[in-house]
């Protein structure tokens, strides 16, 4: 198996999601919050997060696809939101924020739709690879520059369903 080691156990992941959900609930107390998940990676994290948030939430998804070859951050929206976000408090939910290029694009795109507020929540934050600064408001874990899978993160569409986050060696996969 190409898994080298477990970085965060299922218990650690679940506990941290609950802590972050409590922070989100406190920040947006008394308001409705729209969670915008980025497909496919955020699905597992967004589901766990939504269950742990104790204020009213709405959920919507968008999907992105890369274009332009090896140029990082060149993306387009492949599946747009189903509903408008104007005058809503929006939380962009990511599985991982890496270089910041894609997140910046999504943030700019969503901000152009006149939400009341927009914040970013990510399961994993790999700041060591950051090329452009992005304001990550809520993060579960900061990780090293290693290839990871689990909790929505995949390798060739596999391993998303792992309840833990593991370091993987793709050469052994």
JOBELQUI-V101856 format. One record per pair of residues at least 6 apart in sequence whose C-alpha atoms are under 6 Angstrom apart, sorted by the first residue. I is the first residue (numbers start at 1). J is the second residue. Records with the same first field share a line. If there is no record, write none. Layout:
# JOBELQUI-V101856
I=J  J
This chain:
# JOBELQUI-V101856
2=168  169  172  173
3=168
4=167  168
5=166  167
6=166
7=165  166
8=164  165
9=164
10=163  164
16=140
18=52
21=49  52  53
25=53  54  55
32=56  57
33=57  89  90
34=57  58  59  90
35=59  91
36=60  61  92  93
37=61  93
38=61  62  63  94
39=63
41=95  152  153
42=94  95  152
44=151  152
61=81
62=79  80  81
63=77  78  79
64=76  77  78
65=75  76  78
66=74  75
67=74  75
73=101  102
85=115
86=113  114  115
87=115  116
88=115  116
89=116  117
90=117  118
91=118  119  120
92=120
93=121  122
94=122
95=122  123
96=122  123  124  125
97=125
98=126  129  130
99=129  130  131
100=130  132
120=136  137
121=137  138  139
122=139
123=139  140
124=141  142
125=142
126=142  143
147=167  168
148=166  167  168
149=165  166
150=159  160  162  164  165
151=160  162  163
152=160
153=160
154=160
